[in-house]
Amino acid sequence: MVIVGAGQGGLQLAESLRSEGWTGPIRLFGEEPYAPYNRPPLSKAVLCGDQSADHLTIRGPDFFAKKAIELSTGTRVTAIDRAAREVVLADGGRVAYEGLALATGSRARTLPLPGADLDGIMVLRTLDDAEALCRRMAEARAIAVVGGGFIGLEVAASARKFDREVTLIEALPRLMARAVSPAISDWYADLHTRRGVRLLLSTGVTGFAGVDGRVTGVETSAGPIAADLVIVGVGVIPDDALARACGLDCDRGVIVDDFSRTSDPTIVALGDCTARRLPDGTLRRLESVQNAVEQAKSGAARLMGKERPFTATPWFWSDQYDVKLQMAGLSAGADTSVTLGSPEEARFSLLHWRDGRFVGCDSINRPADHMAARKLLDRGTDLTAAEAADPAFDLAARARAG
Ligand SMILES: Cc1cc2nc3c(=O)[nH]c(=O)nc-3n(C[C@H](O)[C@H](O)[C@H](O)COP(=O)(O)OP(=O)(O)OC[C@H]3O[C@@H](n4cnc5c(N)ncnc54)[C@H](O)[C@@H]3O)c2cc1C
């Protein structure tokens, strides 16, 4: 079995192949010079200085030896020869496969604008990016963050911890617009403003200014913003180049089904590089640890000729300052919401319905609500808004009851 991409999903697939009973060789190829590591702390504890980068590794060297997983770091796969069932390595070497998994992840999107190549304009995707950003943040005076999604907001919160002047520029009228409801966006706008971030919503970036090759500011539709460090957090591009080049079906990612199958029966794909049709009929990329891990489990089963569909409710989390946001389900387009708890005390959840169906829950510092909502959503329970709006309603008890 050959796995391309030694990240969160690639490692899980290797582990799952062993637990599914595969006793043959497993080769795991990763382009980065590191063993698989956790990315979520890169924009959170690592940037804040609360966690050292040495503690990100998911499994130690003993694990790979014990499970007989041959990990090759610093090794890029450059092509897939489907006819010969071989992958081609950057040094020209060829490795035969019986089953192949693509877990190539995604790359940070950049802005093709005037001045975008100035020194001091950075993205955050890898451990190397995070270490470079930590060094730059220590020296910076004024930081501009482009993008009010999870990464941009987590970076802004980390930068405020070091008392840096932070301006966050978002093109849309609200924060995290693709993932959370307007009420949660507003709550976060207030939180960041209170913590000293200057928020510019509905503001487009048109270019970057610099002196002697170093960035000095961001040009925006609201005027120029001075900054000696700019972090661009405007989403990711799926790394589906290998798949496209060998003729697999792709549409903004390698297209897979609930079993992680691609259009070639010997190849599965998983994680950030994939797009999957969800129950609402939309083809979506879900860029999350849960998605990579669950698709990897399904993919490993598939390579062993078994069926283990990934149909669990999507979930995600984000840590900003001392606030934990957890999201269960996909609540975009919700038409009815019920609040549990207290937004003023920063402990509340919003439950969401669309066309009378319970579709999601956004929780702020209420992890028990998040767990209960996931259970209900997984079971497809017909919880109604009227029931949840009753002052005596207990979400955890409802989840226990089924
Ligand atoms: C800063 C940051 C914060 C995040 N925070 C959260 C969070 O709070 N919660 C959450 O759920 N998710 C979070 N995520 C997203 C999560 O980390 C990803 O969804 C997850 O890592 C996806 O796993 P993956 O295996 O698909 O890709 P990755 O973990 O990105 O691994 C892909 C690997 O494949 C390698 N590769 C690519 N092409 C090749 C090739 N041709 N040959 C060899 N190797 C190759 C890449 O170098 C990379 O190492 C965060 C991501 C980032 C960057």
The ligand as an SDF file (V2000), in Angstrom:
LIG
                    3D

 53 58  0  0  0  0  0  0  0  0999 V2000
   -2.8900   26.7850   11.0790 C   0  0  0  0  0  0  0  0  0  0  0  0
   -3.9590   25.7440   10.9470 C   0  0  0  0  0  0  0  0  0  0  0  0
   -4.9130   25.6080   11.9430 C   0  0  0  0  0  0  0  0  0  0  0  0
   -5.9030   24.6310   11.8310 C   0  0  0  0  0  0  0  0  0  0  0  0
   -6.8300   24.5150   12.8360 N   0  0  0  0  0  0  0  0  0  0  0  0
   -7.7640   23.5190   12.7740 C   0  0  0  0  0  0  0  0  0  0  0  0
   -8.6830   23.3120   13.8400 C   0  0  0  0  0  0  0  0  0  0  0  0
   -8.6910   24.0440   14.8260 O   0  0  0  0  0  0  0  0  0  0  0  0
   -9.5670   22.2750   13.7400 N   0  0  0  0  0  0  0  0  0  0  0  0
   -9.5850   21.4400   12.6440 C   0  0  0  0  0  0  0  0  0  0  0  0
  -10.3930   20.5070   12.5940 O   0  0  0  0  0  0  0  0  0  0  0  0
   -8.7440   21.6430   11.6110 N   0  0  0  0  0  0  0  0  0  0  0  0
   -7.8300   22.6480   11.6490 C   0  0  0  0  0  0  0  0  0  0  0  0
   -6.9510   22.8260   10.6130 N   0  0  0  0  0  0  0  0  0  0  0  0
   -7.1180   22.0090    9.3960 C   0  0  0  0  0  0  0  0  0  0  0  0
   -6.4690   20.6420    9.5270 C   0  0  0  0  0  0  0  0  0  0  0  0
   -5.1660   20.7570   10.0200 O   0  0  0  0  0  0  0  0  0  0  0  0
   -6.4840   19.9840    8.1560 C   0  0  0  0  0  0  0  0  0  0  0  0
   -7.8280   19.8550    7.7550 O   0  0  0  0  0  0  0  0  0  0  0  0
   -5.8050   18.6070    8.1830 C   0  0  0  0  0  0  0  0  0  0  0  0
   -4.4450   18.7500    8.4840 O   0  0  0  0  0  0  0  0  0  0  0  0
   -5.9750   17.9270    6.8460 C   0  0  0  0  0  0  0  0  0  0  0  0
   -5.2460   16.7490    6.8270 O   0  0  0  0  0  0  0  0  0  0  0  0
   -4.6810   16.1740    5.4420 P   0  0  0  0  0  0  0  0  0  0  0  0
   -4.0160   14.8810    5.7730 O   0  0  0  0  0  0  0  0  0  0  0  0
   -5.7170   16.2290    4.4080 O   0  0  0  0  0  0  0  0  0  0  0  0
   -3.5840   17.2450    4.9800 O   0  0  0  0  0  0  0  0  0  0  0  0
   -2.2550   17.7270    5.6920 P   0  0  0  0  0  0  0  0  0  0  0  0
   -2.2740   17.4800    7.1550 O   0  0  0  0  0  0  0  0  0  0  0  0
   -2.0350   19.1120    5.2000 O   0  0  0  0  0  0  0  0  0  0  0  0
   -1.1280   16.7770    5.0680 O   0  0  0  0  0  0  0  0  0  0  0  0
   -0.8360   16.7400    3.6950 C   0  0  0  0  0  0  0  0  0  0  0  0
    0.6420   16.4470    3.5340 C   0  0  0  0  0  0  0  0  0  0  0  0
    0.8710   15.9710    2.2160 O   0  0  0  0  0  0  0  0  0  0  0  0
    2.1140   16.4570    1.7640 C   0  0  0  0  0  0  0  0  0  0  0  0
    2.1520   16.3730    0.2960 N   0  0  0  0  0  0  0  0  0  0  0  0
    1.4120   17.0940   -0.5980 C   0  0  0  0  0  0  0  0  0  0  0  0
    1.7120   16.7240   -1.8530 N   0  0  0  0  0  0  0  0  0  0  0  0
    2.6520   15.7630   -1.7560 C   0  0  0  0  0  0  0  0  0  0  0  0
    3.3710   14.9780   -2.7300 C   0  0  0  0  0  0  0  0  0  0  0  0
    3.1410   15.1200   -4.0420 N   0  0  0  0  0  0  0  0  0  0  0  0
    4.2990   14.0750   -2.3010 N   0  0  0  0  0  0  0  0  0  0  0  0
    4.5140   13.9140   -0.9560 C   0  0  0  0  0  0  0  0  0  0  0  0
    3.8610   14.6250    0.0010 N   0  0  0  0  0  0  0  0  0  0  0  0
    2.9560   15.5230   -0.4020 C   0  0  0  0  0  0  0  0  0  0  0  0
    2.1270   17.8740    2.2880 C   0  0  0  0  0  0  0  0  0  0  0  0
    3.4560   18.3930    2.3190 O   0  0  0  0  0  0  0  0  0  0  0  0
    1.5300   17.6820    3.6900 C   0  0  0  0  0  0  0  0  0  0  0  0
    2.5260   17.4540    4.6400 O   0  0  0  0  0  0  0  0  0  0  0  0
   -5.9560   23.7940   10.6930 C   0  0  0  0  0  0  0  0  0  0  0  0
   -4.9930   23.9590    9.6710 C   0  0  0  0  0  0  0  0  0  0  0  0
   -4.0150   24.9150    9.7990 C   0  0  0  0  0  0  0  0  0  0  0  0
   -2.9920   25.0770    8.6890 C   0  0  0  0  0  0  0  0  0  0  0  0
  1  2  1  0
  2  3  1  0
  2 52  2  0
  3  4  2  0
  4  5  1  0
  4 50  1  0
  5  6  2  0
  6  7  1  0
  6 13  1  0
  7  8  2  0
  7  9  1  0
  9 10  1  0
 10 11  2  0
 10 12  1  0
 12 13  2  0
 13 14  1  0
 14 15  1  0
 14 50  1  0
 15 16  1  0
 16 17  1  0
 16 18  1  0
 18 19  1  0
 18 20  1  0
 20 21  1  0
 20 22  1  0
 22 23  1  0
 23 24  1  0
 24 25  2  0
 24 26  1  0
 24 27  1  0
 27 28  1  0
 28 29  2  0
 28 30  1  0
 28 31  1  0
 31 32  1  0
 32 33  1  0
 33 34  1  0
 33 48  1  0
 34 35  1  0
 35 36  1  0
 35 46  1  0
 36 37  1  0
 36 45  1  0
 37 38  2  0
 38 39  1  0
 39 40  1  0
 39 45  2  0
 40 41  1  0
 40 42  2  0
 42 43  1  0
 43 44  2  0
 44 45  1  0
 46 47  1  0
 46 48  1  0
 48 49  1  0
 50 51  2  0
 51 52  1  0
 52 53  1  0
M  END
$$$$
